[in-house]
Amino acid sequence: MSKILHRTIHANLPLAVGGRGIEMFDADGKAYIDASGGAAVSCIGHGHPEVLAALHAQLDKLAYAHTGFFTTDIAERLADRLVADSPDGIDYVYLVSGGSEAMEAALKMARQYFVEKGEGRRRHIIARHQSYHGNTLGALAAGGNEWRRAQFRPLLVETHHVAPCYAYRGRLPAESEHQYGQRVANQLEAKILELGPHEVIAFVAETVVGATAGAVPPVNGYFKKIREICDRYGVLLILDEVMCGTGRTGTMHAFEQEGIVPDIMAIAKGLGGGYQPIGAVMLGRHIYDAFASGSGFFQHGHTYMGHSMAAAAGLAVQDIIREHRLLDNVREMGELLNRRLHERFDNHHHVGDIRGRGLFRAIEIVADRSDKSPFDPACKLNVAVKREAMARGLMVYPMGGTIDGVRGDHVLLAPPFIVNAGQVDTIVERLGDALDASIATRAR
Ligand code: PLP
């Protein structure tokens, strides 16, 4: 009997014993195509020899140095690499152990920035419905998915939420995409004015929404408008690229495709590709300078921040992405995946939307595509899709979500950046079969 408290009690999970490239293997010798990269983590696949060599070499030298005593060559090199691969305006790196930690640090950094500047009255965070920023209390408070928050509400700091940019469900028939984006962005301005422009710390958003809504990209012009509004009121823009960042959408950072730069951002999953737990906050010089010329101290910290093994994994993974030009493959295979999804599901009665960027794609499952009505949550269609996909040797990331009270199901695909054309075909074929089988089982 397992002594582990798994996320789902009695989940009866297969025992993973190995992984190579885009495949994972269980104890019975069954292979699974990792078409979700776990949870959009395994960006260069499993068992990469160059990462293993880098980890062994680092372990031989030094596994851990507390950041209160030392900096390390490996952490410095990772920070240099991340800044060198980022556009102007992203100048410093704060290393932590995962996405929630990165978001917690980002929120506290934003608050302390204003304290350092003598604007301590700024106290509000504004985020969006249908978003996920992590499971620790601060990050959970920022997240906008009520089913995750509901039972913990008494423990959450007050956070304000505005509409997400989710064209499939939010755009009015008479609106162009651009008009829709401007309309929802304007909700941020209205919220800032309602709360008092000098009392707002930051606006927080996933650049491309991940697990809560399924690879939802912003419409053109939305983030430009958001940036404008933040600048108008001196509000910081914090982007959460824990899932959509570090190359997943075809550029190092997803925001590069929006023509804006955030003040603070969070990355994690694809940073270490799953070889070690690692996350990071990246920030602009103006944020750093406020700390440097103020207290000289960011009042935060974790025992394992800047961990040498985690930094070694991060550096090796990022080197591989660059040296093997994997972002070219993300863009090329991303387009192919998109085409194949359209070929397979464009006329499928139960697929309402196909969306995403790069190798970050999703389908939204509906009961009836003509009115976008979702399946009854009691069907637990997302659970069935996962089961049917696993039975076919395919890992995908299905979720049920809620937007404005409407619950939809979606399936997220985030295969490793090394995926090839034949594997893309197999992923879509198995996904189609798994979806049809899930719907047929549900109807019975
Ligand atoms: N932010 C986003 C957008 C995420 O998708 C996640 C995890 O799924 C997190 C934050 C939290 O990251 P972690 O699970 O590493 O704490």
Boltz pocket constraint, residues with backbone or C-beta under 6 A from the ligand:
constraints:
  - pocket:
      binder: B
      contacts: [[A, 39], [A, 97], [A, 98], [A, 99], [A, 100], [A, 101], [A, 103], [A, 132], [A, 133], [A, 134], [A, 135], [A, 206], [A, 210], [A, 211], [A, 240], [A, 241], [A, 242], [A, 243], [A, 244], [A, 268], [A, 269]]
      max_distance: 6.0
